[in-house]
Amino acid sequence: MGKPAETQLYAPIKAWLEALGYEVKSEVGPADVVACREGCEPVIVELKTGFSLTLLQQAVKRQALSEHIYVAVPRWKGRAGWRAFKGNMGLCRRLGLGVLSVSLETGAVEVHCDPAPYQPRKSRPRKAALLREFALREGDPNAGGMRGKIMTAYKQDALRCAAYLAEQGPSKGSDVAKSTGVSRATRIMADNHHGWFFRAARGVYAVTDTGEEAIKGATAAG
């Protein structure tokens, strides 16, 4: 089956709007669909066979014509399709756009969100975590936009602990914390997220071969 045409979306959208009491006409000025009802702002719908930057740009331009702008796309298929649709719907909310999906099999139109001014909900815990990571991270060890292994404040602290153990040998957590300035040294070595430590005795930790390799890699990178 080939890619659906935008015209396949029009009949279901027209029928849906008419059921709400609107008079509907297509290709009026720059708009794909315009619906008017006495005493109401016009409703404008931009039709596309899938989400795209072009669709969003067109819909945002239509906001100069009305407060009620929707985008309409075919209903998604599968989990991956839903995840992509959900992400695009979140973006539309931020742009103040409504979102409709159309089932090409049944012609059913579903309203996922209506046009409304976007008011982001702030997350104090996430903001605090962001600022904590910024404050704890030493220097600026990563290149913006990089992918893969990121140097975090936690990893920097773990490297300090590993370097101390590599130099001093097996040590108590309290001694590592005092000498390195890493207050969470014992927890880091006990959790051992990177596989750099092992417990040599009760309360005493040592560095693994993997940890020593990580120290060499960090030294070379620095």
Order of alpha helices (4+ residues) and beta strands (2+ residues): alpha-beta-beta-beta-alpha-beta-alpha-beta-beta-alpha-alpha-beta-alpha-alpha-beta-beta-alpha
